[in-house]
Amino acid sequence: MQLLKIFQVNMKLLKFSQFINENDDSDLINQMSDYGLVSNTAQDVYDILTDEVDGYFELEENTITFNTEWIMSPDAVDLDNIDKSDFGGALEVMLDFDKMKMDVWISIQHEQDLDEEYYHTGPISDYLKVLPNYYGKDPIEPKNTKELADQLVEMFLKWDWDDDPFQIWENVRRIIKSQFESLTEKKKLKWHDSDAPDANGKFKELGVQKLADWLIRTRGKDMQKITGSLNQQIAFNKKKNPSYAKKMESTREAVKRKLKNK
């Protein structure tokens, strides 16, 4: 509460200093600076952040925006049955010094059709209390802009999914797991029985040409039915038995040639 009061007073002084600046009275500005009455919190914090934190910061009026990209390995999400490509996206943190609040936006993407977002907003002071609590210390209210900037520097330096004191990345992991498991369930292959005669081992026993002839005969030369049977065999064996899947692919091509010549 004390922090909010300090910055409410500071904002009033800022508006007064803006009035002085707009009237271009340099002597009065210098005099007020000597007394510490002319201050731009956002500008002061921005200068310190850009000196001490890697990343892209942008200052617009009384708002500082931080943008960067992030990457997280699949192992960090603890998901089974996914390829080894990383999760990633963009991270944006917006510090609004008029309202003394912070907005966090994260895009979450993966090459397997995952495109989600995480958003959180709250008072800047809530975030400043996190690190001391995380390390078992008492939070200290910043008494001036420099102390505020120093605490924000410490906050940005700990904005890491490997540590995650703010539980931001824990929420990102939760979204990834929920969405990815849903996608996996939708894409899970299901075996479809057909009305064609049972193979009784013929897919494995017969060679490519004889299997192609048998499929043409038992499926009534229906290429759609034949392809469906073979594609199902390929899909279920591509990883666990690639040589068998390759045989099914060759059989599919042999069927196409035979039907074309008939």
C-alpha positions in Angstrom: 0.0 0.0 0.0 2.9 2.3 0.8 4.4 1.6 -2.6 1.2 2.6 -4.3 0.9 5.8 -2.4 4.5 6.7 -3.2 3.9 6.3 -6.9 0.6 8.0 -6.9 2.4 11.1 -5.5 5.1 10.5 -8.1 2.6 10.5 -10.9 1.2 13.8 -9.7 4.7 15.2 -9.7 5.2 13.7 -13.1 2.2 15.5 -14.5 3.5 18.7 -13.1 6.9 18.1 -14.5 5.3 17.4 -17.9 3.6 20.8 -17.7 7.0 22.4 -17.0 8.6 20.5 -19.9 5.8 21.5 -22.3 6.4 25.1 -21.4 10.2 24.6 -22.1 11.3 26.4 -18.9 14.8 24.9 -18.6 15.8 27.0 -15.6 12.8 25.9 -13.6 13.3 22.3 -14.7 16.9 22.4 -13.5 15.8 23.9 -10.2 13.1 21.3 -9.7 15.6 18.5 -10.6 17.9 19.8 -7.8 15.1 19.3 -5.4 14.2 15.9 -6.8 10.8 17.0 -7.9 11.1 16.2 -11.6 11.1 12.5 -12.1 9.9 10.1 -14.8 9.6 6.7 -13.1 9.2 4.7 -16.4 12.2 6.5 -18.0 14.4 5.9 -14.9 13.5 2.2 -14.7 13.9 1.8 -18.4 17.4 3.1 -18.3 18.4 0.7 -15.6 16.7 -2.3 -17.1 18.3 -1.8 -20.5 21.7 -1.5 -18.9 21.4 -4.7 -16.8 19.1 -7.1 -18.5 19.5 -8.7 -21.9 16.5 -8.5 -24.2 14.4 -6.0 -26.1 12.8 -3.3 -24.0 10.6 -0.5 -25.4 9.5 2.7 -23.6 6.3 4.4 -24.6 5.1 7.2 -22.3 4.7 5.5 -18.9 4.8 1.9 -20.1 7.8 -0.4 -20.5 7.4 -3.4 -22.8 9.8 -6.4 -22.7 9.8 -8.9 -25.6 11.8 -12.0 -26.1 11.4 -15.6 -27.5 11.6 -18.7 -25.4 12.3 -22.4 -26.0 11.4 -25.4 -23.8 12.5 -29.0 -24.4 9.9 -31.8 -24.4 11.6 -33.4 -21.4 10.8 -30.3 -19.3 7.1 -30.9 -20.0 7.1 -34.6 -19.1 5.0 -35.8 -22.1 5.2 -39.2 -23.6 4.9 -40.2 -27.2 5.9 -37.0 -28.8 8.7 -36.2 -31.2 11.7 -34.4 -29.8 11.1 -31.0 -31.3 11.0 -28.1 -28.8 8.1 -26.1 -27.6 8.5 -22.3 -28.0 7.0 -19.0 -28.6 7.0 -15.3 -27.7 7.1 -13.7 -24.2 5.8 -10.2 -23.6 5.9 -8.4 -20.2 4.3 -4.9 -20.0 4.9 -2.6 -17.0 2.3 0.1 -16.7 3.5 2.8 -14.3 0.3 4.8 -14.5 -1.7 1.9 -13.0 1.3 0.2 -11.3 0.3 -3.1 -12.9 2.1 -5.8 -15.0 0.7 -7.8 -17.9 2.3 -11.1 -18.9 1.5 -12.7 -22.3 3.1 -15.9 -23.6 2.4 -17.6 -26.9 2.9 -21.4 -26.9 3.6 -23.3 -30.1 4.8 -26.7 -31.3 5.0 -28.1 -34.8 2.3 -30.7 -34.0 -0.5 -28.2 -34.4 -0.2 -26.6 -31.0 -0.9 -22.9 -30.8 -2.1 -21.6 -27.5 -1.7 -18.5 -25.2 -1.2 -17.7 -21.6 -2.1 -14.4 -20.1 -1.9 -12.9 -16.5 -2.2 -9.5 -15.1 -1.7 -8.1 -11.6 -0.1 -5.4 -9.5 3.7 -4.9 -10.0 4.0 -5.1 -6.2 2.7 -8.7 -6.2 5.6 -9.8 -8.5 8.1 -7.9 -6.4 7.1 -9.9 -3.3 7.6 -13.2 -5.1 11.4 -13.5 -5.1 11.9 -12.7 -1.4 9.2 -15.3 -0.5 10.8 -17.7 -2.9 14.2 -17.4 -1.1 12.7 -17.3 2.3 13.2 -13.5 2.9 11.0 -10.7 4.0 9.8 -8.5 1.1 11.2 -5.0 1.1 9.1 -2.1 -0.1 11.1 0.0 -2.6 11.3 3.6 -1.3 12.4 5.2 -4.6 12.7 4.6 -8.3 16.2 3.1 -8.1 15.1 0.5 -5.5 12.1 -0.3 -7.7 14.3 -0.7 -10.8 16.8 -2.9 -8.9 14.0 -5.2 -7.8 12.6 -5.4 -11.4 16.1 -6.2 -12.7 16.3 -9.1 -10.3 12.8 -10.2 -11.4 13.7 -10.2 -15.1 16.9 -12.1 -14.4 14.9 -14.8 -12.8 12.3 -15.1 -15.6 13.4 -18.6 -16.5 11.4 -21.7 -17.0 14.2 -23.8 -15.4 13.8 -22.0 -12.1 10.2 -20.5 -12.3 9.8 -18.6 -9.0 6.7 -16.8 -10.4 5.0 -20.1 -11.4 4.5 -18.6 -14.9 6.1 -21.5 -16.7 4.3 -24.1 -14.5 1.1 -22.7 -16.0 2.6 -22.9 -19.5 3.5 -26.5 -18.9 -0.1 -27.2 -17.7 -1.5 -25.7 -20.9 0.9 -27.7 -23.0 0.1 -31.0 -21.3 -3.6 -30.4 -21.5 -3.7 -29.3 -25.1 -1.1 -31.7 -26.3 -2.8 -34.7 -24.7 -6.1 -33.6 -26.2 -4.5 -33.3 -29.7 -2.9 -36.7 -29.2 -6.2 -38.3 -28.2 -7.9 -36.9 -31.3 -5.1 -38.1 -33.6 -4.8 -41.5 -32.0 -5.3 -44.2 -34.6 -8.2 -46.6 -34.3 -8.3 -49.9 -36.0 -11.2 -50.2 -38.4 -12.6 -53.6 -39.3 -13.6 -54.1 -42.9 -16.2 -56.5 -44.4 -13.4 -58.1 -46.5 -12.3 -61.7 -45.9 -9.8 -62.1 -43.0 -6.2 -62.1 -44.0 -5.3 -65.0 -41.7 -1.6 -64.1 -41.9 -1.5 -63.4 -45.6 -0.1 -59.9 -45.2 3.0 -61.4 -43.6 3.2 -64.7 -45.5 2.7 -63.6 -49.1 5.2 -61.8 -51.2 4.4 -58.4 -52.6 3.0 -59.6 -56.0 0.9 -62.4 -54.6 -0.4 -60.2 -51.8 -1.4 -57.6 -54.4 -3.2 -60.3 -56.4 -5.0 -61.6 -53.3 -6.1 -58.1 -52.3 -7.4 -57.3 -55.8 -9.4 -60.5 -55.8 -10.8 -60.3 -52.3 -11.6 -56.6 -52.5 -13.3 -56.8 -55.8 -10.7 -54.6 -57.6 -11.8 -51.7 -55.3 -8.7 -49.5 -55.0 -10.2 -47.5 -52.1 -10.8 -50.7 -50.0 -7.3 -52.0 -50.9 -5.6 -48.7 -50.0 -7.5 -48.5 -46.8 -6.3 -52.0 -45.7 -2.7 -51.3 -46.6 -2.6 -47.8 -45.2 -3.9 -49.2 -41.9 -1.1 -51.8 -41.9 1.4 -49.0 -42.7 0.2 -46.7 -40.0 0.3 -49.3 -37.2 3.7 -50.6 -38.1 5.7 -47.6 -39.4 7.6 -47.2 -36.1 7.7 -50.7 -34.6 8.3 -52.7 -37.8 9.5 -50.3 -40.6 10.5 -53.2 -43.0 6.9 -54.6 -42.8 5.5 -51.1 -43.4 7.8 -50.8 -46.4 6.5 -54.1 -47.8 2.9 -52.7 -47.5 3.9 -49.6 -49.4 5.4 -51.7 -52.2 2.3 -53.8 -52.3 0.2 -50.7 -52.7 2.2 -49.6 -55.7 2.0 -53.1 -57.1 -1.8 -53.0 -56.8 -1.9 -49.7 -58.7 0.2 -51.1 -61.5 -1.8 -54.3 -61.8 -5.2 -52.4 -61.8 -3.9 -49.9 -64.4 -2.9 -52.7 -66.8 -6.2 -54.6 -66.5 
